Amino acid sequence: MHELSIAISLIDLAMEAVQDAGLEGPVQVVRVRVGALSGVVAEALDFAWETAAEGTICEGARLEIEQVPGRVRCEACKSETQLDDPPTFACGNCGRPTAEIIAGKEMDLMALELEDRAETYGTQE
């Protein structure tokens, strides 16, 4: 399960971000954005989170996962289409095959919330 290694990497990033910001843990919430085409199974990442966080500043932190659907842009008609599940890489407007992926490959650490603080570190969209 590569989601365990991804969870460990997220914790490393969180610890680095907290340290770089001159703050202290513990971390209460970790927000991530995971694309449907990223190869990451959100449920498996959530399952691996608790084990990976044990003994770190993220122990006990809630992992919030925003799932981003896949989107493609048609080179022929320039329309954008959200992909179905399972994805078929064809334009939803004209039906032509398309390979220009414009969303869905994300795997981003978006924000951290630290315990007993009103502030949030990271981006909010």
Secondary structure, 3 states (H helix, E strand, C coil): CHHHHHHHHHHHHHHHHHHHCCCCCCEEEEEEEEECCCCCCHHHHHHHHHHHHCCCCCCCCEEEEEEECCEEECCCCCCEEECCCCCCCECCCCCCECCEEEECCCEEEEEEEECCCCCEEECCC
